[in-house]
């Protein structure tokens, strides 16, 4: 099990064939710091090589899954080049989650927004509580954007209409909304999450590991082929990142968030 520092951590807990990744940053509702993103990536890369793992679950702590990126870290992004580097780092993390050969279960309680939603969109099965909320309100809060890969995965799981509404308005969706759209498979009470985890572990453990890995790989190839075939992801968005992260609105959004006030956006 990894240790938790004062700035938060992604903890790895092991029990038999289960590897549980716990997103823990109580001071910021589970928001990812740069170090936490790196921990999540490194845990996933190590678990990919561990044949004893049958299920990976990703969960939060204290009524929060992950409330995006810790805004204190975003202060360090001063130029468009910094923004491009940040987005590429997050993509590396998400690719590591997607590369796991075993089923990945997201157990969501509370906010799964921004980077948290991006992680959820990479999971195979998502179970949420009634208090869960889903979205990427960066257009309303920070003035940055969502990557092509995450946008594509959200469109595939939520549909184009709901994804567009959430990204363009900054609204958060309820657990029942995203269950109806197809991202969440079940909505249960918080006390039931551990039982759901145990149930899925037992079910997966009865299956042939190579067959499960094959099903995941075929599904991933079909998802990617469908999006690429439609002219979508992967696309080069570095120019968009550079423009967004160098714009005064982004710096205003970060400052406003840290000062607990509404941002004063520039005139279009």
C-alpha positions in Angstrom: 0.0 0.0 0.0 1.3 3.4 -0.9 1.7 6.1 1.7 -0.3 9.3 1.7 1.4 12.7 2.0 -0.2 16.0 3.0 -0.9 17.0 -0.6 -2.9 13.8 -1.3 -2.1 10.5 -2.9 -3.5 7.7 -5.0 -3.3 4.7 -2.7 -3.0 1.1 -3.8 -4.7 -1.5 -1.7 -4.4 -5.2 -2.5 -6.6 -8.2 -1.4 -6.4 -11.4 -3.4 -7.2 -10.7 -7.0 -8.4 -7.2 -6.3 -6.3 -4.1 -6.7 -8.1 -1.0 -5.3 -6.9 2.5 -6.3 -8.1 5.1 -3.8 -8.0 8.7 -4.9 -7.4 10.6 -1.7 -7.0 14.4 -1.4 -9.5 15.3 1.4 -8.5 19.0 1.4 -9.6 19.3 -2.3 -12.4 16.8 -2.6 -10.1 14.2 -4.3 -8.8 16.6 -6.9 -5.7 15.3 -8.7 -2.3 17.0 -8.0 0.4 16.4 -10.6 2.0 13.9 -8.3 -1.3 12.0 -7.9 -1.7 11.8 -11.7 1.7 10.3 -11.8 0.9 7.8 -9.0 -2.2 6.7 -10.8 -0.2 6.2 -14.0 2.6 4.3 -12.3 0.2 2.0 -10.3 -1.7 1.1 -13.6 1.6 0.4 -15.4 2.7 -1.9 -12.6 -0.7 -3.7 -12.3 -0.7 -4.3 -16.1 2.3 -6.6 -15.5 0.8 -8.4 -12.5 -0.9 -11.7 -13.6 -2.5 -12.2 -10.1 -4.8 -9.2 -10.6 -8.3 -10.0 -11.8 -10.1 -6.7 -11.1 -9.0 -3.1 -10.6 -11.4 -0.8 -8.8 -11.0 3.0 -8.7 -12.7 4.9 -5.9 -12.5 8.1 -3.9 -12.8 8.9 -0.2 -14.9 11.0 2.1 -17.9 11.4 -0.3 -15.8 12.5 -3.3 -14.5 10.5 -6.3 -12.2 13.2 -7.9 -13.1 16.9 -8.3 -10.9 17.5 -11.3 -7.3 18.8 -11.1 -6.1 20.5 -8.0 -6.3 24.2 -9.0 -3.2 25.0 -6.9 -1.2 23.0 -9.4 -2.7 24.9 -12.4 -1.1 28.2 -11.1 2.1 26.8 -12.5 0.7 26.8 -16.1 1.7 30.3 -17.4 2.2 29.7 -21.2 0.6 27.8 -24.0 3.5 25.4 -24.0 2.9 24.7 -20.3 -0.7 23.9 -21.1 0.3 21.5 -23.9 2.7 19.7 -21.6 0.0 19.4 -18.9 -2.6 18.0 -21.3 -0.1 15.4 -22.6 0.8 14.3 -19.1 -2.9 13.7 -18.4 -3.3 11.8 -21.6 -0.4 9.5 -20.5 -2.3 8.8 -17.3 -5.6 8.0 -19.0 -3.8 5.8 -21.5 -2.3 3.8 -18.6 -5.8 3.3 -17.2 -7.2 2.1 -20.5 -4.2 -0.2 -21.1 -5.1 -2.4 -18.1 -5.8 -5.9 -19.3 -8.4 -6.7 -16.5 -11.8 -5.1 -16.0 -11.6 -1.7 -14.3 -14.5 -0.7 -12.0 -15.2 2.9 -11.1 -17.0 3.2 -7.7 -18.3 6.8 -7.7 -19.6 8.7 -4.7 -19.8 12.5 -4.9 -18.2 14.6 -7.6 -16.5 12.9 -10.6 -15.7 16.1 -12.6 -13.0 17.2 -14.9 -10.0 14.9 -14.6 -12.2 12.6 -12.4 -14.8 12.3 -15.1 -12.0 11.6 -17.6 -10.8 8.7 -15.5 -14.4 7.3 -15.1 -14.7 7.4 -18.9 -11.7 5.1 -19.2 -13.3 2.5 -16.9 -15.2 -0.6 -18.1 -17.9 -0.6 -15.5 -19.2 2.4 -13.5 -21.3 2.2 -10.4 -22.5 5.4 -8.7 -24.4 6.6 -5.6 -27.4 8.9 -5.8 -25.1 11.8 -4.5 -22.7 11.4 -7.5 -22.4 14.2 -10.0 -20.7 14.1 -13.4 -19.4 16.8 -15.6 -16.4 18.9 -16.8 -17.4 22.5 -15.9 -14.1 24.0 -17.0 -15.7 26.4 -19.4 -17.6 27.9 -16.5 -14.9 27.7 -13.8 -11.4 27.7 -15.2 -11.6 28.7 -18.8 -9.7 25.7 -20.2 -10.9 22.7 -22.2 -11.4 19.0 -22.4 -9.1 16.8 -24.6 -10.3 15.2 -27.8 -9.8 11.7 -26.3 -12.0 12.4 -23.3 -14.6 14.2 -25.4 -14.7 11.2 -27.8 -15.1 8.7 -24.9 -17.8 10.9 -23.3 -19.7 11.1 -26.6 -19.5 7.3 -26.9 -20.8 6.7 -23.4 -23.2 9.7 -22.9 -24.1 10.5 -26.4 -23.3 13.7 -28.4 -26.3 15.7 -27.1 -25.7 15.3 -23.3 -21.9 15.5 -23.7 -22.2 18.8 -25.6 -24.6 20.2 -23.1 -22.3 19.4 -20.2 -19.2 20.7 -21.8 -20.8 23.9 -23.3 -22.7 24.9 -20.2 -20.6 23.6 -17.3 -23.7 21.8 -15.8 -23.2 18.7 -13.7 -25.4 15.6 -14.5 -26.9 13.4 -11.8 -26.2 9.7 -11.4 -29.6 8.8 -12.9 -29.0 11.0 -15.9 -25.7 9.3 -16.8 -27.2 5.9 -16.0 -30.0 6.5 -18.5 -27.4 7.8 -21.0 -25.2 4.6 -20.6 -22.1 5.6 -18.7 -23.3 4.2 -15.3 -24.5 0.7 -15.0 -26.1 0.9 -11.6 -27.0 3.5 -8.9 -26.7 2.1 -5.4 -26.3 3.5 -1.9 -22.8 4.2 -0.6 -23.0 1.3 1.8 -23.5 -1.1 -1.1 -20.4 -0.1 -3.1 -18.1 -2.7 -1.4 -20.6 -5.4 -2.0 -20.8 -4.5 -5.7 -17.0 -4.6 -5.9 -16.9 -8.1 -4.3 -19.7 -9.3 -6.6 -17.9 -8.2 -9.8 -14.6 -9.6 -8.5 -16.3 -13.0 -8.0 -17.9 -12.9 -11.4 -14.7 -11.9 -13.2 -12.7 -14.6 -11.3 -14.9 -17.3 -12.7 -13.9 -16.3 -16.3 -10.8 -17.2 -18.3 -8.3 -14.4 -17.9 -7.2 -14.5 -21.5 -10.8 -14.3 -22.7 -11.5 -11.3 -20.5 -8.3 -9.6 -21.8 -9.4 -10.4 -25.4 -12.9 -8.9 -24.8 -11.3 -5.8 -23.5 -8.9 -5.5 -26.4 -11.5 -6.0 -29.0 -13.8 -3.5 -27.3 -11.0 -0.9 -27.2 -10.2 -1.4 -30.8 -13.8 -1.1 -31.9 -14.2 2.1 -29.8 -11.1 3.7 -31.3 -12.0 2.6 -34.8 -15.5 3.9 -34.5 -14.3 7.3 -33.4 -11.5 7.6 -35.9 -13.7 6.4 -38.6 -16.1 9.2 -37.8 -13.4 11.7 -38.3 -12.9 12.3 -34.6 -10.2 11.4 -32.1 -7.3 11.1 -32.2 -6.9 14.6 -33.5 -4.1 17.2 -32.9 -5.3 19.7 -30.4 -2.0 21.3 -29.4 -2.9 24.6 -31.1 -6.2 24.7 -29.1 -4.4 23.9 -25.8 -1.8 26.6 -26.5 -4.4 29.2 -27.3 -6.6 28.3 -24.2 -3.8 28.1 -21.6 -2.1 31.3 -22.8 -5.3 33.3 -22.8 -5.9 35.7 -19.9 -9.3 34.1 -19.2 -7.5 30.9 -18.0 -5.3 32.8 -15.6 -8.4 34.7 -14.4 -10.3 31.5 -13.9 -7.6 30.0 -11.8 -7.2 33.2 -9.7 -11.0 33.5 -9.2 -11.2 29.8 -8.1 -8.5 30.2 -5.5 -10.0 33.5 -4.3 -13.5 32.0 -4.1 -15.1 34.5 -6.4 -16.8 34.5 -9.8 -14.4 34.9 -12.7 -14.5 38.1 -14.7 -14.2 36.8 -18.3 -12.9 38.9 -21.1 -15.3 40.3 -23.7 -15.7 37.9 -26.7 
